[in-house]
Amino acid sequence: MRTIRRRMQAAALLAAALTLGLLGCDQLVKTLDPEPEPSATLKIGFIQPSGYFNGFSAGAELARQELNRQGGVLGRQIEFIYRDNQGADIFPSGEATVQAAQELIADEGVFALLGVMFSANAIELAEITAQTETILVTNATSAPVSASSEYVFLVAPTTSAQGVELAKFAASAKNLDAQTAALLLQADDLYSNILADSFTANFEALGGTVAARASYEVGSRDFSEPIGRILAANPDVILATSFAPEVPLAIQQAREAGYEGDFIGGSGWFVPDDFLNTLDDNAPLNGSFFTSNYSGGAPSAGVQHFVRLYEAVYGEPPSGKAPKGYDAMTLLAQAIERAGSLDSRAVRDALAAATDYEGATSIVRFNEDRQPVKAIVLQTIQDGEMRFYQLLTP
């Protein structure tokens, strides 16, 4: 029932984004200057699965409305054209993602693409973005995604960088002081496997041992087989590399099986509404740690502006992926303004050259593969809440 309810809520949010004014429009008008009269539009394609990470589209929608009320980009009002790459499938497919991108570029004539929540989907678009010179700013975090096309940009720390920091945290005597680790992965998922591989290489380089590695299929609810194999290795820490609802359910079943060690994870956990609403009692999650790139408690002016605006519009704190959506749209708009035109090559170059960005998060610069150099936030779960723990600087 929880899964059905989440899908219904996600679909409702996406539908609201499509029709604009349903997403806190009254509050937005009070917060920002009045929206100008319609003018020439800048079409941006948005690929958003209906059942996952809808906070990304909510954050991007917030930036879109803010920019339009400030005059738009190069005098054009920004228009989002959405496509759902999930449909009735449990998990968004590469085929549906490619079809969505082709429709948006060929049929709708969009200038750029935002979204594509998962690395396995985003990497499918490399050839399309290169051939059509269409910029994609994506929620994906795996390094091969941006390395595969010069028109693809990430807005969050790479999965590999998260693996490095998680390995340091797990092995450090000041933190978990783990000697052995086990890996619990979603089968055939690019993000999960890259995070696991990065963690393994760095944990072993620090003297640790990865004693077990087990996987499960998306949609699984019974984890007795992979949990049994992992617990047989008696690890000090378990890295669960995937997403809700599977990860919280797996952690609960591991606790019920008697595991008393630590759980850690990556940014895939950072969707509070999903992750913290899977279990009836979140006690099994207490004391777990995971990486993200955002903390609403950060003192920077950009973060606090984003938090105030988001809460004024939506009536609640930003969800896990909302900051990345806000930054994706804002960074693209700033690059277009710096380029002074809608020449895709010039805008791509301007975006690649961005430095010292301060928005919902901070980006020092982009590296040669268009991956952001930025701090990684380590968070913990306590008393059913996700809380800032410490900052892991690049």
LUMKERO-468435 format. One record per residue (C-alpha): x, y, z. Coordinates in steps of 0.1 Angstrom, whole numbers, padded with zeros to 4 digits, always signed. Each point is the difference from the previous one (the first is absolute). Last residue first. Layout:
XYZ
...
This chain:
+0369+0179-0018
-0014+0008+0035
-0019-0027+0020
-0024+0020+0022
-0014-0017+0032
-0031-0014+0015
-0031+0018-0014
-0032-0017+0010
-0025-0023-0016
-0029-0006+0024
-0017-0031+0014
+0016+0004+0034
+0035+0001-0015
+0011-0005-0036
+0034+0013-0009
+0014+0024-0027
+0033+0004-0016
+0002+0030-0024
+0023-0001-0030
+0017+0033-0009
+0003+0010-0036
+0019-0005-0033
-0028-0005-0025
+0003-0026-0028
+0003+0015-0035
+0026-0026-0011
+0028+0026+0000
-0009+0010+0036
-0029+0024+0008
+0007+0028+0025
-0003+0009+0037
-0037-0011+0002
-0021+0011+0029
-0035-0013+0008
-0035+0015-0001
+0018+0028-0019
+0036+0013+0002
+0021-0007-0031
+0037+0007+0004
+0009-0009-0035
-0018-0007-0033
+0023-0008-0030
-0019-0031-0010
-0032+0019+0000
+0014+0027-0023
+0015-0026-0023
-0034-0018-0003
-0017+0033-0005
+0023+0009-0029
-0004-0035-0015
-0038+0002+0003
-0003+0034-0017
-0029+0015+0018
+0017+0033+0005
+0017+0023+0025
+0024-0027+0011
-0001+0014+0036
-0038+0001+0000
-0002-0035-0013
+0024-0012+0027
-0020+0017+0027
-0032-0017-0012
+0017-0034+0000
+0014+0005+0035
-0034+0011+0013
-0019-0030-0016
+0025-0026+0014
+0003+0018+0033
-0037-0001+0008
-0002-0037-0011
+0030-0008+0022
-0015+0017+0030
-0033-0019-0005
+0017-0034+0002
-0004-0006+0037
-0032+0018+0007
-0001+0037+0008
-0017+0009+0033
-0038+0004-0001
-0026+0026-0011
+0007-0004-0037
+0004+0036-0011
+0011+0017+0032
+0020-0031+0011
+0019+0000-0034
+0007+0037+0001
+0014-0001+0036
+0021-0031-0007
+0014+0014-0033
+0009+0033+0015
+0016-0018+0030
+0021-0021-0023
+0012+0029-0021
+0008+0022+0030
+0023-0027+0015
-0007-0011+0035
-0005-0038-0006
-0030-0013+0019
-0019-0011-0031
+0028-0025-0006
+0009-0012-0035
+0024-0021-0019
-0010-0034+0013
+0018-0030+0017
-0014-0025+0024
+0002-0012+0036
-0021-0024+0021
-0004+0006+0037
-0037-0005+0000
-0013-0019-0030
-0014-0030+0020
-0020+0024+0022
-0019+0013-0030
-0033-0016+0010
-0029-0004-0025
+0027-0003-0027
+0000+0015-0035
-0007+0036+0011
+0035+0010+0010
+0016-0009-0034
-0028+0013-0022
-0007+0034+0016
+0037+0004+0010
+0014-0005-0035
+0038+0000+0008
+0005-0038-0001
+0013+0001-0036
+0026+0024+0012
+0021-0029+0013
-0002-0026+0027
+0012-0011+0034
-0012-0026+0025
+0019-0008+0032
+0001-0033+0020
-0026-0017+0021
-0013-0026-0024
-0025-0023+0018
-0023-0013-0028
-0025+0026+0010
+0027+0026-0005
+0007-0014-0035
-0038+0000-0008
-0003+0037+0010
+0031+0009-0021
-0015-0018-0030
-0033+0018+0003
+0017+0034+0003
+0021-0008-0031
-0028-0014-0022
-0024+0029+0004
+0021+0021-0006
+0033+0000-0019
+0033-0018-0007
+0035-0003+0013
-0004-0017+0034
+0035+0000+0014
+0001-0024+0030
+0025+0006+0029
+0019-0022+0025
-0006-0031-0022
-0010-0034+0014
+0006-0019-0033
-0031-0022+0006
-0019+0032+0004
+0006+0009-0037
-0012-0034-0013
-0031+0001+0022
-0008+0035-0010
+0002-0009-0037
-0024-0030+0006
-0023+0015+0025
-0007+0032-0020
-0037-0005-0005
-0017+0032-0014
+0017+0002-0034
-0013+0026-0024
+0034+0006-0016
+0019-0034+0000
+0025-0009+0028
+0037+0000+0004
+0027-0015+0022
+0037+0009+0007
+0020-0015+0029
+0032+0004+0019
+0012+0034-0012
+0032+0003+0020
+0016+0032+0014
+0036+0012-0002
-0006+0035-0013
+0005-0012-0036
-0027-0026+0007
-0025+0027+0009
+0010+0021-0030
-0005-0028-0026
-0031-0013+0016
-0017+0034+0004
+0006+0008-0036
-0013-0034-0011
-0031+0002+0022
-0009+0035-0012
+0005-0010-0036
-0022-0030+0004
-0029+0018+0017
+0001+0028-0025
+0001-0023-0031
-0029-0022+0012
+0001-0036-0013
-0009-0014+0034
-0007+0024+0029
+0029-0004+0024
+0008-0011+0035
+0038+0001+0007
+0018-0013+0030
+0028+0015+0021
+0029-0010+0022
+0024+0019+0022
-0023+0028+0010
+0012+0029+0022
-0034+0016-0003
+0011+0036+0006
+0032+0011+0017
+0017-0033-0009
-0007+0008-0036
-0009-0030-0022
-0037+0008-0005
+0005+0037-0005
+0028-0004-0025
-0020-0026-0019
-0030+0022+0000
+0021+0029-0013
+0014-0020-0029
-0034-0015-0009
-0016+0035-0001
+0027+0011-0024
-0008-0030-0022
-0037+0008+0000
+0008+0034-0013
-0007+0031+0020
-0033+0017-0011
-0008+0023-0029
+0011-0023-0029
+0004+0014-0035
-0005-0017-0034
+0009+0018-0033
+0036-0013-0002
-0014-0036-0002
+0011-0033+0016
+0020+0016+0029
-0033+0015+0013
-0017-0034+0006
+0033-0019+0006
+0005+0019+0033
-0032-0013+0016
-0021+0027+0018
-0032+0003-0019
-0022+0031+0008
+0006+0013-0035
+0009+0031-0020
-0003-0011-0036
+0011+0024-0028
-0011-0008-0035
+0027+0000-0027
-0023-0023-0021
+0026-0027-0006
+0017+0004+0034
-0033+0001+0020
-0013-0030-0019
+0032-0021+0004
+0001+0006+0038
-0037-0006+0006
+0003-0036+0012
+0024+0012+0027
-0029+0019+0016
-0021-0032+0005
+0025-0021+0019
+0011+0032+0018
-0035+0005+0014
-0021+0032+0003
-0003+0011-0036
-0005+0037+0009
+0006+0030-0023
+0003+0002-0038
+0010+0029-0022
-0013+0022-0028
-0033-0018-0005
-0013-0004-0036
-0032-0019+0010
+0000-0027-0026
+0037-0007-0006
+0015+0010+0034
-0028-0009+0024
-0011-0030-0020
+0035-0014-0003
+0007+0006+0037
-0032-0019+0010
+0008-0029-0023
+0035-0003+0015
-0014+0000+0035
-0027-0026-0009
+0027-0023-0014
+0023+0005+0030
-0028-0011+0023
-0013+0017+0031
-0006-0025+0028
-0032-0017+0010
-0014+0005-0034
-0035+0014-0005
+0013+0033-0014
+0036+0006+0009
+0015+0025-0025
-0026+0027+0007
+0004+0029-0024
-0003+0037+0009
+0002+0032-0020
+0013+0028+0022
-0004+0036-0012
+0024+0028+0008
-0011+0035-0009
+0024+0017-0025
+0017+0034+0006
+0035-0016-0002
-0011-0023+0027
-0032+0009+0020
-0009+0035+0012
+0004-0004+0037
-0034-0015+0004
+0011-0026-0026
+0031-0008+0020
-0019-0007+0032
-0025-0021-0018
+0027-0021-0016
+0020-0003+0032
-0031-0013+0019
-0008-0024-0028
+0036-0013+0002
-0004-0007+0037
-0034-0018-0005
+0015-0020-0029
+0028-0013+0022
-0025-0006+0029
-0017-0025-0023
+0028-0025+0008
-0017-0032-0011
-0035-0012-0010
-0010+0023-0029
+0033-0003-0017
+0011+0035-0011
+0015+0011-0034
-0003+0037-0003
+0005+0018-0034
+0008+0037+0001
-0018+0023-0024
+0010+0037+0001
-0031+0020-0006
-0006+0032-0019
-0022+0023+0022
-0028-0005+0025
-0007+0031+0022
+0022+0002+0031
-0005-0020+0032
-0005+0022+0030
+0031+0004+0022
+0008-0029+0023
-0012-0011+0034
-0037+0009-0001
-0002-0014-0035
+0017-0032+0012
-0024-0005+0028
-0030+0002-0024
+0018-0024-0024
+0006-0027+0025
+0003-0028-0024
-0034+0000-0017
+0009+0031-0020
+0024-0019-0023
-0021-0024-0021
+0028-0025-0007
+0014+0004+0035
-0034-0010+0015
-0001-0031-0022
+0035-0010+0013
-0011+0005+0036
-0032-0020-0005
+0020-0028-0016
+0024+0000+0029
-0029-0002+0025
-0016-0029-0019
+0034-0018-0002
+0006+0006+0037
-0035-0014+0008
+0005-0031-0021
+0034-0006+0017
-0014+0005+0035
-0029-0024-0008
